[in-house]
Amino acid sequence: MYYVLGLLYLIISIVMILEIIKAEVPNSTKILWIVVILVLPYIGILLYYFIGRQKMIG
């Protein structure tokens, strides 16, 4: 069970980090969101999805 959650976290993290790298925002913002995702494993993903993603797109 834990392997599945770990693998799911890894896949989602990689996809989000690639999305962040492709975004047209300042590098400092990209670095900040990547650190948040890596330091706060599941919470960081949720924060980026609900807060950061909207700012990156719009």
Summary of the structure (lengths in Angstrom):
residues: 58
radius of gyration: 11.4
end to end distance: 36.8
largest distance: 38.2
contacts: 137
relative contact order: 0.15
helix: 88%
strand: 0%
